[in-house]
Amino acid sequence: MTMGGLTLFGLLAVTAMLAFYALEDRSPWFILAFTGASLLASAYGFLQGAWRFGLVEAIWAGAVVHPWRKRLG
């Protein structure tokens, strides 16, 4: 069983989201990293043709920016 490049990209994006979500309490920079990983997952969704997933992930990334700013400020 082989994994295509797009599937590997999606796997890495979602794995990064999980890891950064688990580390959010340690630093606001992990919140920002989670946002970036969400954007990567969004890109995966659009590239794969699952535009609903891509749209939800993009909205999720935008929603996470507010807590990041709050923690910095």
Summary of the structure (lengths in Angstrom):
residues: 73
radius of gyration: 13.0
end to end distance: 48.1
largest distance: 48.1
contacts: 198
relative contact order: 0.15
helix: 88%
strand: 0%
